[in-house]
Amino acid sequence: MTRVLITGGSGFVGSHLVDSLMADGHEVVVLDNLSSGSLKNITRWMGDPKLKFIEGDLLELPEVTEALEGCEIVFHLAANPEVRVGSADPSVHFRENVQATFQLLEAVRKAGGVRRLVFTSSSTVYGEAPIPTREDCSSQGPISIYGASKLSCEALMTAYARSYGFDALILRLANVVGPRGRHGVIPDFVRKLKGNPRELEILGDGTQRKSYLYVRDCVESLLLGLKDLGGRVEVFNVGSEDQVDVVTIAKVVAEEMGLDDVELKVTGGVDGGRGWVGDVKDMLLDISKIKRNGWRPRFSSIESVRMAARALIEETETTSSRPVGRVMT
């Protein structure tokens, strides 16, 4: 079994990766500052001797060095997940994505012993590219600060891998959805409908069409990082093979909440109907390369959306039903 480090391991995708690796008997070190993650996501493993949790920040080198001790593989998932925040304060994505990644790479370089880094990048690195978008697409480029920060992290990781002798697996993910998710359109719709079940605001013009990836499929793509894929640096698109528009997502969420008469109100958005500055209106990834390496999605975009909505609604109901004053562990 392998000893691995997961940065951001108490977050949405990270905690599901912890579940999978722990169930398979690996030793797992989680480094997380709990800014967007929660220990509740990995509570079931906290007493297991194979799990080590370090509450720490990637910007603090001593904490990163401690976390790396004995680790052969690093899954780098820690990042600020809120795409929209970059338009208001670009320094957030520089600090929490780019600078944090640089600090991790420096720690890996100095520590030695790590043979592979797995990085969760994003489809936003492409901006408004031809679809379905291939990994070698060179047109356009990021239109959001978030996408630019992810592309910067990719470049740093590629250079470090080739300079200092470890492998890098870069996964450009579509929109990941599922249980424990707290960011994105589905949690946003659930929260809004909980507040007002008669009306739902939709950012943009509602025609935005994107690929959605269920978290279980996402984790299975990350597990490719346990294998030797034969290259110093490999880049893969990871997503479903279809799209779904925002209005359809709104209708699915309302249906799963048992609401039959919800008025959908589109805001009209900015810059041609985008939900926010930097929002990519049309996204679909070409995943033929990763399919040739043994991975394929089990669920379509609409299936992923429906399962995610169902899970998040159930989680919300469970949380709201807890007695006031009771501490849940």
DODREN-251182 format. One record per residue (C-alpha): x, y, z. Coordinates in steps of 0.05 Angstrom, whole numbers, plus 5000, padded with zeros to 4 digits. Example, Ala and Ser with C-alpha at 12.3 -4.5 7.8 and 13.67 -1.06 7.14 Angstrom:
2
<atom><u>5246</u><v>4910</v><w>5156</w></atom>
<atom><u>5273</u><v>4979</v><w>5143</w></atom>
//
This chain:
329
<atom><u>5000</u><v>5000</v><w>5000</w></atom>
<atom><u>5022</u><v>5071</v><w>4986</w></atom>
<atom><u>5029</u><v>5131</v><w>5033</w></atom>
<atom><u>4996</u><v>5192</v><w>5000</w></atom>
<atom><u>4985</u><v>5265</v><w>5017</w></atom>
<atom><u>4919</u><v>5298</v><w>4999</w></atom>
<atom><u>4919</u><v>5374</v><w>5003</w></atom>
<atom><u>4848</u><v>5398</v><w>5014</w></atom>
<atom><u>4828</u><v>5328</v><w>5037</w></atom>
<atom><u>4770</u><v>5350</v><w>5081</w></atom>
<atom><u>4737</u><v>5387</v><w>5024</w></atom>
<atom><u>4685</u><v>5364</v><w>4973</w></atom>
<atom><u>4725</u><v>5322</v><w>4924</w></atom>
<atom><u>4783</u><v>5311</v><w>4973</w></atom>
<atom><u>4740</u><v>5277</v><w>5025</w></atom>
<atom><u>4711</u><v>5229</v><w>4973</w></atom>
<atom><u>4783</u><v>5213</v><w>4952</w></atom>
<atom><u>4800</u><v>5200</v><w>5025</w></atom>
<atom><u>4742</u><v>5151</v><w>5028</w></atom>
<atom><u>4766</u><v>5113</v><w>4968</w></atom>
<atom><u>4839</u><v>5109</v><w>4987</w></atom>
<atom><u>4826</u><v>5091</v><w>5060</w></atom>
<atom><u>4777</u><v>5037</v><w>5038</w></atom>
<atom><u>4832</u><v>5008</v><w>4995</w></atom>
<atom><u>4881</u><v>5006</v><w>5053</w></atom>
<atom><u>4928</u><v>5062</v><w>5035</w></atom>
<atom><u>4960</u><v>5107</v><w>5087</w></atom>
<atom><u>4932</u><v>5177</v><w>5078</w></atom>
<atom><u>4957</u><v>5244</v><w>5103</w></atom>
<atom><u>4908</u><v>5302</v><w>5098</w></atom>
<atom><u>4933</u><v>5373</v><w>5099</w></atom>
<atom><u>4876</u><v>5424</v><w>5103</w></atom>
<atom><u>4866</u><v>5492</v><w>5134</w></atom>
<atom><u>4791</u><v>5479</v><w>5138</w></atom>
<atom><u>4775</u><v>5545</v><w>5102</w></atom>
<atom><u>4725</u><v>5510</v><w>5057</w></atom>
<atom><u>4729</u><v>5438</v><w>5080</w></atom>
<atom><u>4701</u><v>5405</v><w>5143</w></atom>
<atom><u>4725</u><v>5351</v><w>5189</w></atom>
<atom><u>4654</u><v>5323</v><w>5186</w></atom>
<atom><u>4670</u><v>5300</v><w>5116</w></atom>
<atom><u>4723</u><v>5252</v><w>5141</w></atom>
<atom><u>4698</u><v>5237</v><w>5211</w></atom>
<atom><u>4689</u><v>5163</v><w>5196</w></atom>
<atom><u>4765</u><v>5156</v><w>5187</w></atom>
<atom><u>4791</u><v>5200</v><w>5244</w></atom>
<atom><u>4805</u><v>5143</v><w>5291</w></atom>
<atom><u>4839</u><v>5100</v><w>5239</w></atom>
<atom><u>4915</u><v>5095</v><w>5248</w></atom>
<atom><u>4923</u><v>5097</v><w>5172</w></atom>
<atom><u>4897</u><v>5169</v><w>5170</w></atom>
<atom><u>4937</u><v>5228</v><w>5193</w></atom>
<atom><u>4903</u><v>5296</v><w>5194</w></atom>
<atom><u>4944</u><v>5360</v><w>5197</w></atom>
<atom><u>4907</u><v>5426</v><w>5203</w></atom>
<atom><u>4955</u><v>5470</v><w>5165</w></atom>
<atom><u>4963</u><v>5517</v><w>5106</w></atom>
<atom><u>5002</u><v>5506</v><w>5042</w></atom>
<atom><u>5032</u><v>5576</v><w>5052</w></atom>
<atom><u>5067</u><v>5552</v><w>5115</w></atom>
<atom><u>5128</u><v>5512</v><w>5094</w></atom>
<atom><u>5140</u><v>5475</v><w>5160</w></atom>
<atom><u>5069</u><v>5447</v><w>5158</w></atom>
<atom><u>5076</u><v>5424</v><w>5086</w></atom>
<atom><u>5143</u><v>5392</v><w>5101</w></atom>
<atom><u>5113</u><v>5353</v><w>5159</w></atom>
<atom><u>5055</u><v>5330</v><w>5116</w></atom>
<atom><u>5102</u><v>5305</v><w>5061</w></atom>
<atom><u>5142</u><v>5259</v><w>5106</w></atom>
<atom><u>5143</u><v>5189</v><w>5077</w></atom>
<atom><u>5093</u><v>5205</v><w>5022</w></atom>
<atom><u>5105</u><v>5177</v><w>4952</w></atom>
<atom><u>5045</u><v>5209</v><w>4917</w></atom>
<atom><u>5013</u><v>5277</v><w>4927</w></atom>
<atom><u>4942</u><v>5293</v><w>4907</w></atom>
<atom><u>4939</u><v>5369</v><w>4904</w></atom>
<atom><u>4866</u><v>5389</v><w>4910</w></atom>
<atom><u>4872</u><v>5450</v><w>4956</w></atom>
<atom><u>4848</u><v>5514</v><w>4922</w></atom>
<atom><u>4798</u><v>5569</v><w>4929</w></atom>
<atom><u>4738</u><v>5537</v><w>4893</w></atom>
<atom><u>4697</u><v>5600</v><w>4882</w></atom>
<atom><u>4707</u><v>5621</v><w>4809</w></atom>
<atom><u>4668</u><v>5686</v><w>4817</w></atom>
<atom><u>4711</u><v>5714</v><w>4873</w></atom>
<atom><u>4769</u><v>5727</v><w>4824</w></atom>
<atom><u>4733</u><v>5783</v><w>4789</w></atom>
<atom><u>4725</u><v>5821</v><w>4854</w></atom>
<atom><u>4793</u><v>5805</v><w>4884</w></atom>
<atom><u>4844</u><v>5773</v><w>4837</w></atom>
<atom><u>4895</u><v>5767</v><w>4894</w></atom>
<atom><u>4854</u><v>5712</v><w>4926</w></atom>
<atom><u>4866</u><v>5663</v><w>4868</w></atom>
<atom><u>4939</u><v>5684</v><w>4862</w></atom>
<atom><u>4951</u><v>5671</v><w>4936</w></atom>
<atom><u>4908</u><v>5610</v><w>4949</w></atom>
<atom><u>4920</u><v>5576</v><w>4882</w></atom>
<atom><u>4985</u><v>5598</v><w>4850</w></atom>
<atom><u>5027</u><v>5616</v><w>4910</w></atom>
<atom><u>5002</u><v>5556</v><w>4949</w></atom>
<atom><u>5020</u><v>5510</v><w>4892</w></atom>
<atom><u>5089</u><v>5540</v><w>4886</w></atom>
<atom><u>5100</u><v>5529</v><w>4960</w></atom>
<atom><u>5079</u><v>5457</v><w>4954</w></atom>
<atom><u>5126</u><v>5445</v><w>4895</w></atom>
<atom><u>5184</u><v>5476</v><w>4933</w></atom>
<atom><u>5170</u><v>5431</v><w>4992</w></atom>
<atom><u>5168</u><v>5370</v><w>4946</w></atom>
<atom><u>5234</u><v>5391</v><w>4913</w></atom>
<atom><u>5269</u><v>5399</v><w>4980</w></atom>
<atom><u>5240</u><v>5337</v><w>5013</w></atom>
<atom><u>5252</u><v>5287</v><w>4958</w></atom>
<atom><u>5217</u><v>5220</v><w>4958</w></atom>
<atom><u>5154</u><v>5241</v><w>4921</w></atom>
<atom><u>5148</u><v>5205</v><w>4855</w></atom>
<atom><u>5083</u><v>5234</v><w>4828</w></atom>
<atom><u>5038</u><v>5294</v><w>4837</w></atom>
<atom><u>4965</u><v>5293</v><w>4816</w></atom>
<atom><u>4934</u><v>5361</v><w>4805</w></atom>
<atom><u>4860</u><v>5378</v><w>4798</w></atom>
<atom><u>4860</u><v>5432</v><w>4745</w></atom>
<atom><u>4798</u><v>5458</v><w>4710</w></atom>
<atom><u>4763</u><v>5464</v><w>4643</w></atom>
<atom><u>4766</u><v>5540</v><w>4655</w></atom>
<atom><u>4838</u><v>5540</v><w>4630</w></atom>
<atom><u>4810</u><v>5536</v><w>4559</w></atom>
<atom><u>4764</u><v>5596</v><w>4563</w></atom>
<atom><u>4718</u><v>5598</v><w>4502</w></atom>
<atom><u>4750</u><v>5544</v><w>4460</w></atom>
<atom><u>4721</u><v>5501</v><w>4403</w></atom>
<atom><u>4680</u><v>5444</v><w>4431</w></atom>
<atom><u>4689</u><v>5388</v><w>4445</w></atom>
<atom><u>4755</u><v>5415</v><w>4470</w></atom>
<atom><u>4819</u><v>5374</v><w>4464</w></atom>
<atom><u>4878</u><v>5377</v><w>4511</w></atom>
<atom><u>4922</u><v>5405</v><w>4455</w></atom>
<atom><u>4874</u><v>5463</v><w>4441</w></atom>
<atom><u>4916</u><v>5527</v><w>4434</w></atom>
<atom><u>4862</u><v>5577</v><w>4416</w></atom>
<atom><u>4834</u><v>5630</v><w>4464</w></atom>
<atom><u>4855</u><v>5617</v><w>4536</w></atom>
<atom><u>4826</u><v>5632</v><w>4604</w></atom>
<atom><u>4774</u><v>5687</v><w>4610</w></atom>
<atom><u>4772</u><v>5685</v><w>4687</w></atom>
<atom><u>4825</u><v>5698</v><w>4740</w></atom>
<atom><u>4808</u><v>5629</v><w>4767</w></atom>
<atom><u>4823</u><v>5596</v><w>4700</w></atom>
<atom><u>4887</u><v>5636</v><w>4694</w></atom>
<atom><u>4909</u><v>5614</v><w>4763</w></atom>
<atom><u>4897</u><v>5541</v><w>4747</w></atom>
<atom><u>4936</u><v>5547</v><w>4682</w></atom>
<atom><u>4993</u><v>5580</v><w>4720</w></atom>
<atom><u>4994</u><v>5522</v><w>4769</w></atom>
<atom><u>4997</u><v>5473</v><w>4710</w></atom>
<atom><u>5058</u><v>5509</v><w>4682</w></atom>
<atom><u>5094</u><v>5510</v><w>4749</w></atom>
<atom><u>5080</u><v>5436</v><w>4760</w></atom>
<atom><u>5103</u><v>5417</v><w>4690</w></atom>
<atom><u>5168</u><v>5455</v><w>4698</w></atom>
<atom><u>5182</u><v>5426</v><w>4768</w></atom>
<atom><u>5167</u><v>5355</v><w>4745</w></atom>
<atom><u>5214</u><v>5360</v><w>4687</w></atom>
<atom><u>5268</u><v>5396</v><w>4727</w></atom>
<atom><u>5268</u><v>5355</v><w>4791</w></atom>
<atom><u>5251</u><v>5284</v><w>4770</w></atom>
<atom><u>5179</u><v>5268</v><w>4790</w></atom>
<atom><u>5117</u><v>5253</v><w>4749</w></atom>
<atom><u>5057</u><v>5299</v><w>4743</w></atom>
<atom><u>4986</u><v>5281</v><w>4725</w></atom>
<atom><u>4943</u><v>5342</v><w>4709</w></atom>
<atom><u>4868</u><v>5331</v><w>4705</w></atom>
<atom><u>4826</u><v>5386</v><w>4673</w></atom>
<atom><u>4759</u><v>5374</v><w>4706</w></atom>
<atom><u>4689</u><v>5392</v><w>4682</w></atom>
<atom><u>4640</u><v>5417</v><w>4736</w></atom>
<atom><u>4643</u><v>5365</v><w>4792</w></atom>
<atom><u>4578</u><v>5354</v><w>4830</w></atom>
<atom><u>4554</u><v>5307</v><w>4884</w></atom>
<atom><u>4545</u><v>5297</v><w>4960</w></atom>
<atom><u>4583</u><v>5347</v><w>5004</w></atom>
<atom><u>4587</u><v>5398</v><w>4948</w></atom>
<atom><u>4579</u><v>5469</v><w>4974</w></atom>
<atom><u>4597</u><v>5511</v><w>4913</w></atom>
<atom><u>4566</u><v>5517</v><w>4844</w></atom>
<atom><u>4498</u><v>5521</v><w>4813</w></atom>
<atom><u>4464</u><v>5461</v><w>4847</w></atom>
<atom><u>4479</u><v>5480</v><w>4919</w></atom>
<atom><u>4461</u><v>5552</v><w>4900</w></atom>
<atom><u>4393</u><v>5531</v><w>4874</w></atom>
<atom><u>4378</u><v>5487</v><w>4934</w></atom>
<atom><u>4394</u><v>5545</v><w>4982</w></atom>
<atom><u>4352</u><v>5594</v><w>4942</w></atom>
<atom><u>4292</u><v>5548</v><w>4939</w></atom>
<atom><u>4297</u><v>5533</v><w>5013</w></atom>
<atom><u>4291</u><v>5607</v><w>5024</w></atom>
<atom><u>4236</u><v>5619</v><w>4973</w></atom>
<atom><u>4202</u><v>5557</v><w>4944</w></atom>
<atom><u>4160</u><v>5599</v><w>4896</w></atom>
<atom><u>4214</u><v>5635</v><w>4857</w></atom>
<atom><u>4284</u><v>5618</v><w>4833</w></atom>
<atom><u>4335</u><v>5669</v><w>4808</w></atom>
<atom><u>4381</u><v>5643</v><w>4752</w></atom>
<atom><u>4444</u><v>5682</v><w>4739</w></atom>
<atom><u>4455</u><v>5696</v><w>4665</w></atom>
<atom><u>4406</u><v>5683</v><w>4610</w></atom>
<atom><u>4396</u><v>5610</v><w>4628</w></atom>
<atom><u>4425</u><v>5583</v><w>4563</w></atom>
<atom><u>4494</u><v>5567</v><w>4591</w></atom>
<atom><u>4510</u><v>5495</v><w>4573</w></atom>
<atom><u>4564</u><v>5455</v><w>4608</w></atom>
<atom><u>4588</u><v>5385</v><w>4624</w></atom>
<atom><u>4576</u><v>5359</v><w>4695</w></atom>
<atom><u>4617</u><v>5303</v><w>4727</w></atom>
<atom><u>4592</u><v>5262</v><w>4785</w></atom>
<atom><u>4642</u><v>5261</v><w>4843</w></atom>
<atom><u>4649</u><v>5185</v><w>4841</w></atom>
<atom><u>4671</u><v>5189</v><w>4769</w></atom>
<atom><u>4719</u><v>5245</v><w>4787</w></atom>
<atom><u>4751</u><v>5204</v><w>4842</w></atom>
<atom><u>4761</u><v>5145</v><w>4796</w></atom>
<atom><u>4799</u><v>5190</v><w>4748</w></atom>
<atom><u>4843</u><v>5215</v><w>4805</w></atom>
<atom><u>4861</u><v>5143</v><w>4823</w></atom>
<atom><u>4898</u><v>5139</v><w>4757</w></atom>
<atom><u>4951</u><v>5176</v><w>4796</w></atom>
<atom><u>4968</u><v>5111</v><w>4831</w></atom>
<atom><u>4991</u><v>5081</v><w>4765</w></atom>
<atom><u>5052</u><v>5094</v><w>4722</w></atom>
<atom><u>5023</u><v>5123</v><w>4658</w></atom>
<atom><u>5090</u><v>5123</v><w>4623</w></atom>
<atom><u>5102</u><v>5198</v><w>4617</w></atom>
<atom><u>5136</u><v>5251</v><w>4659</w></atom>
<atom><u>5077</u><v>5298</v><w>4651</w></atom>
<atom><u>5007</u><v>5276</v><w>4628</w></atom>
<atom><u>4947</u><v>5321</v><w>4618</w></atom>
<atom><u>4877</u><v>5293</v><w>4613</w></atom>
<atom><u>4808</u><v>5323</v><w>4605</w></atom>
<atom><u>4757</u><v>5293</v><w>4652</w></atom>
<atom><u>4683</u><v>5302</v><w>4642</w></atom>
<atom><u>4618</u><v>5272</v><w>4618</w></atom>
<atom><u>4604</u><v>5266</v><w>4543</w></atom>
<atom><u>4545</u><v>5312</v><w>4541</w></atom>
<atom><u>4519</u><v>5379</v><w>4567</w></atom>
<atom><u>4460</u><v>5407</v><w>4605</w></atom>
<atom><u>4436</u><v>5479</v><w>4608</w></atom>
<atom><u>4423</u><v>5520</v><w>4671</w></atom>
<atom><u>4347</u><v>5524</v><w>4662</w></atom>
<atom><u>4343</u><v>5448</v><w>4659</w></atom>
<atom><u>4385</u><v>5443</v><w>4722</w></atom>
<atom><u>4337</u><v>5491</v><w>4757</w></atom>
<atom><u>4278</u><v>5448</v><w>4736</w></atom>
<atom><u>4312</u><v>5384</v><w>4761</w></atom>
<atom><u>4328</u><v>5415</v><w>4829</w></atom>
<atom><u>4257</u><v>5440</v><w>4837</w></atom>
<atom><u>4229</u><v>5372</v><w>4817</w></atom>
<atom><u>4274</u><v>5336</v><w>4867</w></atom>
<atom><u>4250</u><v>5384</v><w>4921</w></atom>
<atom><u>4178</u><v>5368</v><w>4904</w></atom>
<atom><u>4163</u><v>5438</v><w>4879</w></atom>
<atom><u>4115</u><v>5440</v><w>4820</w></atom>
<atom><u>4102</u><v>5514</v><w>4811</w></atom>
<atom><u>4168</u><v>5551</v><w>4814</w></atom>
<atom><u>4176</u><v>5615</v><w>4774</w></atom>
<atom><u>4244</u><v>5616</v><w>4741</w></atom>
<atom><u>4272</u><v>5687</v><w>4735</w></atom>
<atom><u>4335</u><v>5696</v><w>4693</w></atom>
<atom><u>4376</u><v>5757</v><w>4709</w></atom>
<atom><u>4400</u><v>5766</v><w>4637</w></atom>
<atom><u>4471</u><v>5765</v><w>4662</w></atom>
<atom><u>4531</u><v>5802</v><w>4635</w></atom>
<atom><u>4570</u><v>5802</v><w>4570</w></atom>
<atom><u>4521</u><v>5764</v><w>4526</w></atom>
<atom><u>4483</u><v>5725</v><w>4580</w></atom>
<atom><u>4540</u><v>5700</v><w>4624</w></atom>
<atom><u>4525</u><v>5689</v><w>4698</w></atom>
<atom><u>4584</u><v>5732</v><w>4719</w></atom>
<atom><u>4647</u><v>5762</v><w>4690</w></atom>
<atom><u>4691</u><v>5705</v><w>4666</w></atom>
<atom><u>4634</u><v>5654</v><w>4662</w></atom>
<atom><u>4644</u><v>5606</v><w>4603</w></atom>
<atom><u>4576</u><v>5597</v><w>4569</w></atom>
<atom><u>4590</u><v>5533</v><w>4530</w></atom>
<atom><u>4636</u><v>5478</v><w>4555</w></atom>
<atom><u>4645</u><v>5406</v><w>4533</w></atom>
<atom><u>4711</u><v>5369</v><w>4537</w></atom>
<atom><u>4739</u><v>5317</v><w>4490</w></atom>
<atom><u>4755</u><v>5258</v><w>4536</w></atom>
<atom><u>4779</u><v>5209</v><w>4484</w></atom>
<atom><u>4851</u><v>5212</v><w>4511</w></atom>
<atom><u>4834</u><v>5191</v><w>4582</w></atom>
<atom><u>4786</u><v>5138</v><w>4556</w></atom>
<atom><u>4845</u><v>5106</v><w>4520</w></atom>
<atom><u>4878</u><v>5101</v><w>4588</w></atom>
<atom><u>4822</u><v>5062</v><w>4620</w></atom>
<atom><u>4775</u><v>5114</v><w>4649</w></atom>
<atom><u>4706</u><v>5133</v><w>4626</w></atom>
<atom><u>4647</u><v>5167</v><w>4661</w></atom>
<atom><u>4591</u><v>5123</v><w>4687</w></atom>
<atom><u>4540</u><v>5179</v><w>4689</w></atom>
<atom><u>4516</u><v>5232</v><w>4640</w></atom>
<atom><u>4511</u><v>5305</v><w>4658</w></atom>
<atom><u>4436</u><v>5303</v><w>4672</w></atom>
<atom><u>4444</u><v>5239</v><w>4714</w></atom>
<atom><u>4500</u><v>5272</v><w>4753</w></atom>
<atom><u>4459</u><v>5334</v><w>4765</w></atom>
<atom><u>4398</u><v>5295</v><w>4789</w></atom>
<atom><u>4438</u><v>5251</v><w>4836</w></atom>
<atom><u>4475</u><v>5311</v><w>4864</w></atom>
<atom><u>4411</u><v>5350</v><w>4875</w></atom>
<atom><u>4380</u><v>5291</v><w>4911</w></atom>
<atom><u>4440</u><v>5282</v><w>4956</w></atom>
<atom><u>4447</u><v>5356</v><w>4973</w></atom>
<atom><u>4373</u><v>5363</v><w>4988</w></atom>
<atom><u>4378</u><v>5304</v><w>5035</w></atom>
<atom><u>4439</u><v>5333</v><w>5069</w></atom>
<atom><u>4404</u><v>5400</v><w>5078</w></atom>
<atom><u>4343</u><v>5366</v><w>5109</w></atom>
<atom><u>4387</u><v>5325</v><w>5155</w></atom>
<atom><u>4424</u><v>5387</v><w>5179</w></atom>
<atom><u>4360</u><v>5427</v><w>5190</w></atom>
<atom><u>4328</u><v>5370</v><w>5230</w></atom>
<atom><u>4384</u><v>5369</v><w>5282</w></atom>
<atom><u>4361</u><v>5391</v><w>5351</w></atom>
<atom><u>4384</u><v>5462</v><w>5369</w></atom>
<atom><u>4443</u><v>5462</v><w>5417</w></atom>
<atom><u>4463</u><v>5390</v><w>5403</w></atom>
<atom><u>4536</u><v>5381</v><w>5382</w></atom>
<atom><u>4543</u><v>5331</v><w>5325</w></atom>
<atom><u>4610</u><v>5295</v><w>5318</w></atom>
//
